[in-house]
Amino acid sequence: MQQPDYNLGHATSQQIAEDIDIGEAELFEDPNLADAHLGLSGQEIHFFKERGFIVKRGLLREPELFNRIRDYVWKNVPKGILKQNEPATWWDSADKKWTAEDAERVGLLTRTNWKMRSRGGIGSEHWLVNGVANHPNMRAMAKLFIGSPVKHCSRVRGIYGVFPQPPGSKGSLGPHADYMAAEISAMVLVDRVPERCGGFTIWPGSHQILHPHWDTIHGGIITGSEKSRSFRLARDSVLRDIKPLEIFGEPGDVIFWHPRLLHSAGINHSAESDDPILRLIVPCDYQRSGHTLYDDETFGPGSTYQWWVDTRNFREDVPATAENIWDGWVFATS
């Protein structure tokens, strides 16, 4: 039985122009501003505004939590399809053995990418949400971007795994923008991710190019054929002109990123080494309290689609323009 198709044809999912060759990502090199301090320096603010992300190394130091997350992933593998200590099972057409019932219970496995989440609880566990998304360091950082009060998180998107590409295969990036409502997003590494092993991959600066093509500053909706077309053209120009960067690191490293940033799961080449790994990341989304929230049942977030996203569109949001990308952010915009 096939897994369900959650892609409803949103503008961000339009086919990429045939002349575009995405290729491999370059490896991100930390600038001098990368550290774990709870704060945003002027350098960090400038870097974030220009590139659309910053990396906080070692922001979370929770080895017991990270071990629990790793064990939890392997305990949720359906029917022993994938065995933790038998990497050969990871590329033995596991996605073909994954049923629709498996996908409903523990999330989709698409080729090498497993988005582990469910309506029944995976992603909303108290220990996971409070240990990661509601960790004091995470909330403190979110406030420095979007201000107070930050809405208490009731779930993370899930636990996102990337298995190695089968030996001898190439793999490819899947650039996309998320059509969900968030004011700041974060990717938390919960295990060691060496270079070329599926690290979070971004197109730096793409947030500035894509921002005007959305309906509102923070919402997750693009409506109308003209906006849809202009988004596709802008996205393709990003793919032609900007080289992607792969961000790798250690458990507890956190990437804070602008929700309009074009991004992808990285390609995991670890099958070519003596130590194949499963890349694990927990995505979190934040928005301020006090908004008048609503569900969009066509594109989400909502109970029908994008239910795995904790943040929602809100009535006070205003149309996006080329000039208002930083409206509502609390750091200096000069």
C-alpha positions as CSV (number, residue, x, y, z in Angstrom):
1,M,0.0,0.0,0.0
2,Q,1.4,3.4,-0.9
3,Q,2.1,6.1,1.6
4,P,-0.3,9.1,1.5
5,D,0.6,12.1,-0.6
6,Y,0.5,15.3,1.5
7,N,1.6,17.6,-1.4
8,L,-1.4,19.7,-2.4
9,G,0.3,21.6,-5.2
10,H,1.2,24.8,-3.4
11,A,3.2,27.4,-5.3
12,T,6.4,26.5,-3.5
13,S,6.2,23.0,-4.9
14,Q,6.1,24.0,-8.6
15,Q,8.5,22.2,-10.9
16,I,12.0,23.7,-11.2
17,A,13.1,24.9,-14.7
18,E,14.8,22.2,-16.7
19,D,17.9,24.3,-17.4
20,I,18.8,24.5,-13.7
21,D,21.5,22.2,-12.4
22,I,21.5,22.4,-8.6
23,G,24.6,20.3,-7.9
24,E,26.2,19.7,-4.6
25,A,26.2,22.2,-1.7
26,E,29.3,24.0,-0.4
27,L,30.3,23.4,3.2
28,F,29.5,26.2,5.6
29,E,32.4,27.7,7.4
30,D,31.7,29.4,10.7
31,P,32.4,33.1,10.9
32,N,34.1,34.5,14.0
33,L,30.6,35.4,15.4
34,A,29.6,31.7,15.9
35,D,29.3,30.8,19.6
36,A,26.7,29.7,22.2
37,H,26.2,32.9,24.0
38,L,22.6,34.0,24.7
39,G,22.5,37.1,22.7
40,L,22.6,38.7,19.3
41,S,25.6,40.8,18.6
42,G,25.6,43.5,15.9
43,Q,27.7,41.2,13.7
44,E,25.1,38.4,14.2
45,I,22.2,40.6,13.4
46,H,24.0,41.8,10.2
47,F,24.8,38.3,9.2
48,F,21.2,37.1,9.8
49,K,19.7,40.0,7.8
50,E,22.1,39.4,4.9
51,R,22.2,35.6,4.9
52,G,18.9,34.6,6.6
53,F,20.4,32.4,9.3
54,I,22.9,32.1,12.1
55,V,24.4,29.1,13.8
56,K,24.6,28.9,17.6
57,R,27.2,26.2,18.5
58,G,26.5,24.2,21.6
59,L,23.4,26.2,22.5
60,L,21.8,23.1,24.1
61,R,23.9,20.8,26.3
62,E,21.5,18.0,27.0
63,P,23.3,14.6,26.2
64,E,20.7,12.6,28.1
65,L,17.9,14.2,26.1
66,F,19.7,13.6,22.8
67,N,20.3,10.0,23.7
68,R,16.6,9.6,24.5
69,I,15.6,11.1,21.1
70,R,18.0,8.8,19.2
71,D,16.6,5.7,21.1
72,Y,13.1,6.9,20.5
73,V,13.7,7.1,16.7
74,W,14.9,3.5,16.5
75,K,12.1,2.2,18.7
76,N,9.6,3.6,16.3
77,V,10.9,1.9,13.2
78,P,7.9,-0.2,11.8
79,K,8.3,-3.9,11.9
80,G,12.1,-3.8,12.1
81,I,12.3,-2.6,8.5
82,L,15.4,-0.6,9.4
83,K,17.9,-2.0,12.0
84,Q,20.1,0.4,13.9
85,N,23.2,-1.7,13.8
86,E,22.7,-3.1,10.2
87,P,23.2,-0.2,7.8
88,A,22.6,-2.5,4.8
89,T,18.9,-2.4,5.8
90,W,18.9,1.4,5.5
91,W,19.2,1.3,1.7
92,D,17.4,-2.0,1.0
93,S,14.4,-0.3,-0.6
94,A,13.0,0.5,2.9
95,D,10.6,3.1,1.6
96,K,8.9,0.5,-0.6
97,K,8.2,-1.6,2.5
98,W,6.7,1.4,4.4
99,T,2.9,1.2,4.3
100,A,0.3,3.9,4.5
101,E,-0.5,2.7,8.0
102,D,3.2,3.1,8.9
103,A,3.2,6.6,7.5
104,E,0.1,7.6,9.6
105,R,1.7,6.1,12.7
106,V,5.3,7.3,12.5
107,G,5.5,9.7,9.5
108,L,6.6,9.5,5.9
109,L,9.7,7.8,4.6
110,T,10.5,9.2,1.1
111,R,13.6,7.6,-0.4
112,T,16.2,8.4,2.3
113,N,14.2,11.1,4.2
114,W,12.1,10.1,7.3
115,K,10.0,12.8,8.8
116,M,9.0,11.1,12.0
117,R,5.8,12.6,13.3
118,S,2.1,11.7,13.8
119,R,-1.2,13.0,14.8
120,G,-1.2,10.5,17.6
121,G,1.6,12.1,19.5
122,I,5.0,12.0,17.8
123,G,6.2,15.6,17.9
124,S,4.0,16.6,20.9
125,E,5.6,14.5,23.7
126,H,6.1,16.6,26.8
127,W,9.7,15.6,27.3
128,L,10.6,16.3,23.6
129,V,8.8,19.7,23.3
130,N,9.9,21.1,26.7
131,G,13.4,19.6,26.3
132,V,14.0,21.2,22.9
133,A,11.5,23.8,21.7
134,N,10.7,25.2,25.1
135,H,14.2,24.9,26.4
136,P,15.0,28.2,28.2
137,N,17.9,28.9,25.8
138,M,15.7,28.4,22.7
139,R,13.0,30.7,24.0
140,A,15.5,33.3,25.1
141,M,17.0,33.3,21.5
142,A,13.5,33.4,19.9
143,K,12.6,36.5,22.0
144,L,15.7,38.3,20.7
145,F,14.4,37.9,17.1
146,I,10.7,38.4,17.5
147,G,10.1,39.9,20.9
148,S,8.0,39.0,23.9
149,P,5.9,37.2,24.8
150,V,6.8,34.1,22.7
151,K,3.9,31.6,22.4
152,H,4.5,28.4,24.4
153,C,5.3,25.6,22.0
154,S,2.9,22.6,22.1
155,R,4.8,20.5,19.5
156,V,7.9,20.4,17.4
157,R,7.5,19.4,13.7
158,G,8.8,16.0,14.5
159,I,12.2,14.3,14.4
160,Y,13.7,14.5,10.9
161,G,16.1,11.8,9.8
162,V,18.2,11.5,6.6
163,F,19.6,8.0,5.9
164,P,22.6,7.6,3.7
165,Q,22.3,7.4,0.0
166,P,22.7,3.8,-1.2
167,P,26.3,3.0,-2.1
168,G,27.0,4.1,-5.7
169,S,24.0,6.5,-5.9
170,K,24.3,10.2,-6.2
171,G,21.3,11.7,-4.5
172,S,19.9,15.2,-5.0
173,L,18.9,18.3,-3.1
174,G,15.2,19.2,-2.8
175,P,15.1,23.0,-2.6
176,H,11.8,24.4,-1.2
177,A,10.3,27.1,1.0
178,D,7.9,26.1,3.8
179,Y,4.4,27.3,3.4
180,M,3.7,27.6,7.1
181,A,3.3,30.6,9.4
182,A,6.3,31.2,11.7
183,E,8.2,34.3,12.7
184,I,11.4,32.5,13.4
185,S,12.4,28.8,12.9
186,A,15.2,26.6,14.2
187,M,16.8,23.4,13.4
188,V,18.3,21.6,16.4
189,L,21.0,18.9,15.8
190,V,20.5,16.1,18.2
191,D,23.4,13.9,17.0
192,R,26.7,14.4,15.4
193,V,26.4,15.4,11.7
194,P,29.7,15.3,9.9
195,E,30.2,17.1,6.7
196,R,28.5,15.6,3.6
197,C,26.2,13.6,5.9
198,G,22.8,15.3,5.3
199,G,23.3,18.6,7.1
200,F,20.7,21.4,6.9
201,T,21.2,23.0,3.5
202,I,20.2,26.6,2.7
203,W,20.5,29.2,-0.1
204,P,21.9,32.2,1.7
205,G,20.1,35.5,1.1
206,S,17.1,33.8,-0.6
207,H,14.8,35.1,2.1
208,Q,15.1,38.6,0.8
209,I,14.3,37.6,-2.8
210,L,11.3,35.3,-2.0
211,H,9.7,37.5,0.7
212,P,7.7,39.8,-1.6
213,H,6.0,36.9,-3.3
214,W,4.0,35.7,-0.3
215,D,0.6,37.1,0.6
216,T,1.7,38.4,4.0
217,I,4.9,39.0,5.9
218,H,4.6,36.0,8.2
219,G,1.8,33.9,6.8
220,G,2.2,30.7,4.9
221,I,0.0,31.4,1.9
222,I,0.6,32.3,-1.8
223,T,-2.7,32.9,-3.7
224,G,-3.4,33.8,-7.3
225,S,-1.7,32.7,-10.5
226,E,0.4,35.8,-10.8
227,K,1.9,35.5,-7.4
228,S,2.4,31.8,-7.9
229,R,4.3,32.5,-11.2
230,S,6.4,35.3,-9.7
231,F,7.4,33.1,-6.8
232,R,8.5,30.3,-9.2
233,L,10.5,32.7,-11.3
234,A,12.2,34.2,-8.2
235,R,12.9,30.8,-6.8
236,D,14.5,29.7,-10.1
237,S,16.7,32.8,-10.1
238,V,17.9,31.9,-6.6
239,L,18.8,28.4,-7.8
240,R,20.7,29.8,-10.8
241,D,22.6,32.5,-9.0
242,I,23.2,31.3,-5.4
243,K,25.3,28.4,-4.3
244,P,23.7,26.3,-1.5
245,L,25.5,25.9,1.9
246,E,25.4,22.7,4.0
247,I,25.5,23.3,7.7
248,F,26.9,20.4,9.8
249,G,27.9,20.1,13.4
250,E,27.5,18.5,16.8
251,P,24.6,17.7,19.1
252,G,23.2,20.9,20.6
253,D,24.1,23.1,17.7
254,V,21.1,25.2,16.6
255,I,20.5,26.9,13.3
256,F,18.0,29.9,13.5
257,W,16.7,30.7,10.1
258,H,14.3,33.1,8.4
259,P,11.1,31.2,7.5
260,R,11.3,32.5,3.9
261,L,14.8,31.0,3.3
262,L,15.0,28.4,0.5
263,H,16.3,25.2,2.0
264,S,16.7,21.4,1.8
265,A,17.7,18.4,3.7
266,G,21.3,17.7,2.8
267,I,22.6,14.6,0.9
268,N,23.9,12.0,3.3
269,H,27.0,10.4,1.7
270,S,28.1,8.5,4.8
271,A,27.5,5.1,3.1
272,E,30.8,5.8,1.4
273,S,32.6,5.8,4.7
274,D,33.3,3.1,7.4
275,D,30.7,4.7,9.7
276,P,27.3,5.3,8.0
277,I,25.0,7.5,10.1
278,L,21.4,8.6,10.3
279,R,21.2,12.4,10.4
280,L,18.8,13.6,13.1
281,I,17.4,17.1,13.4
282,V,14.4,18.5,15.4
283,P,12.7,21.5,13.6
284,C,11.0,24.1,15.8
285,D,8.9,27.1,14.9
286,Y,8.1,30.2,17.0
287,Q,5.7,33.1,17.0
288,R,4.6,35.8,19.4
289,S,1.6,35.4,21.7
290,G,-1.4,37.7,21.3
291,H,-2.1,37.2,17.6
292,T,-5.6,36.3,16.3
293,L,-4.8,32.8,14.9
294,Y,-6.7,30.9,12.2
295,D,-6.3,27.7,10.2
296,D,-6.0,27.6,6.5
297,E,-7.5,24.2,5.5
298,T,-6.2,24.3,1.9
299,F,-2.5,24.9,2.4
300,G,-2.1,25.0,6.1
301,P,-1.1,25.2,8.8
302,G,-4.4,23.7,9.8
303,S,-6.0,20.6,11.1
304,T,-6.2,19.1,7.5
305,Y,-2.8,20.0,6.2
306,Q,0.5,21.1,7.8
307,W,-1.0,19.9,11.1
308,W,2.5,19.1,12.2
309,V,3.3,22.8,12.4
310,D,2.6,24.5,15.8
311,T,2.4,28.1,14.5
312,R,-0.6,29.5,12.6
313,N,-1.5,32.4,10.2
314,F,-2.9,35.4,12.0
315,R,-5.3,38.2,11.2
316,E,-3.0,41.1,12.1
317,D,-0.5,40.1,9.5
318,V,-0.1,42.5,6.6
319,P,0.7,42.1,2.9
320,A,4.4,41.5,2.0
321,T,6.2,44.1,0.1
322,A,9.8,44.5,-1.0
323,E,10.4,47.0,1.9
324,N,8.7,45.3,4.9
325,I,10.7,42.1,5.4
326,W,11.9,43.2,8.8
327,D,8.6,44.7,10.1
328,G,7.8,43.1,13.5
329,W,11.4,42.0,14.3
330,V,12.8,43.4,17.5
331,F,16.5,43.8,16.5
332,A,17.7,47.0,14.9
333,T,16.8,47.3,11.2
334,S,19.2,50.1,10.2
